[in-house]
Amino acid sequence: MSARGPAAAADAPVTRLAAWTIDIPTETPEADGTLEWDSTTIVLVETEAGGDAGLGYTYASRAAFAVIEDVLAPCVLGRDAFAGAAVAADMLRQVRNIGRQGISACAIAAVDTALWDLRAKLCGQPLCNLLGRLRTHAPIYGSGGFTNYTRRQLERQLDGFVRELGCKFVKMKIGADPAADPARIAFAREVIGEAALMVDANGALERKQALALAHVCAEHGVVWFEEPLSSDDVAGLAWLRAHAPAPVAIAAGEYAWDVWALRTLLEAGAVDALQADATRCLGVTGFMQAAALAAAFHTPLSSHCAPTLHCHLSAATPMAHVEWFFDHARIERMLFDGAPEPRNGRIAPDLSRPGLGLALKRQDAMRLSEQSGRSLRGEWRL
């Protein structure tokens, strides 16, 4: 680990910002309660200052590239890399007229994360140390179990989460065929043995339909029912939480694009557990705000997807667990040297490496980029 002194980090204007979108095919077609897909797009961002480079990313449409190029790059270039709060506030102001949520929030998230990674590298510290390390490891839950999987595929993946990764928690997708879900839940329960079972409907159900399924979940020891209803139905989530069996925690928050949307869920009493995604809710800055908000409402926090990024954030916050989402874990191992490897159902940041501890595998990224034929690349300098 480098040991840069205060003088080296005192004046660090951002001199370069770059973005790269890559479409990566899924291992097999995937589906949940509301969508089907066969590829995932990652948007990579790099920043440079003071002789160091920072890396950030989000999972979003290629449209995020245009936001980075047209709106965010002019806002970031030339700014002090350590003026994090000021830059974060300015990026929010700059997207006012094009809409803060959705694509803009994801674009800001990638840039914000790259800047945090850069700051930590300039300080010669792991990111979790810069944020204030609470612990050295965090539990993960294996996440996949897509609704289009055969019984054999479902069994192989869920069993792998438990036996190969050591997961104490496992989550599967439901909602595409509610009539078939009770049998799938019972099957998953049998496969994973004593591990805790979690289900995710991705907002596919109606209120009473979700309540009926919550009782089925309780019968099979399900401890977590994620997005049984659309997150836009905040009143419905609050109603369901009040009527669902006590052992079944209602969870939501992955589609909250900022701390204000997360606050709405908490103020309404809509969730037993809050989710936040640093690749969506304005990056590391937004995620740390989410952690403080969850603590203020005495509500457990869990990260959504992107386990490599959330590894460091989990070490700096009292998160319940990190989602080891099958698709993202696979992509991040393909693209990043230094991506965490689970051991005994936990992941830990590498404290010997500064920042996020990641290095982009450029040759592999170039190969995947050429294979997709749809990648966008851009670089902007001071």
Secondary structure as GFF3:
##gff-version 3
##sequence-region A 1 382
A	DSSP	alpha_helix	6	10	.	.	.	ID=ss1
A	DSSP	beta_strand	16	31	.	.	.	ID=ss2
A	DSSP	beta_strand	36	49	.	.	.	ID=ss3
A	DSSP	beta_strand	52	59	.	.	.	ID=ss4
A	DSSP	alpha_helix	63	67	.	.	.	ID=ss5
A	DSSP	pi_helix	68	72	.	.	.	ID=ss6
A	DSSP	alpha_helix	73	76	.	.	.	ID=ss7
A	DSSP	alpha_helix	84	94	.	.	.	ID=ss8
A	DSSP	alpha_helix	103	122	.	.	.	ID=ss9
A	DSSP	alpha_helix	127	131	.	.	.	ID=ss10
A	DSSP	beta_strand	138	144	.	.	.	ID=ss11
A	DSSP	alpha_helix	151	163	.	.	.	ID=ss12
A	DSSP	beta_strand	169	173	.	.	.	ID=ss13
A	DSSP	alpha_helix	181	192	.	.	.	ID=ss14
A	DSSP	beta_strand	196	200	.	.	.	ID=ss15
A	DSSP	alpha_helix	207	219	.	.	.	ID=ss16
A	DSSP	beta_strand	222	226	.	.	.	ID=ss17
A	DSSP	alpha_helix	234	243	.	.	.	ID=ss18
A	DSSP	beta_strand	249	252	.	.	.	ID=ss19
A	DSSP	alpha_helix	259	267	.	.	.	ID=ss20
A	DSSP	beta_strand	273	276	.	.	.	ID=ss21
A	DSSP	alpha_helix	283	296	.	.	.	ID=ss22
A	DSSP	beta_strand	301	303	.	.	.	ID=ss23
A	DSSP	alpha_helix	307	315	.	.	.	ID=ss24
A	DSSP	beta_strand	321	325	.	.	.	ID=ss25
A	DSSP	alpha_helix	326	335	.	.	.	ID=ss26
A	DSSP	beta_strand	336	337	.	.	.	ID=ss27
A	DSSP	beta_strand	346	347	.	.	.	ID=ss28
A	DSSP	beta_strand	359	360	.	.	.	ID=ss29
A	DSSP	alpha_helix	362	372	.	.	.	ID=ss30
A	DSSP	beta_strand	376	381	.	.	.	ID=ss31
###
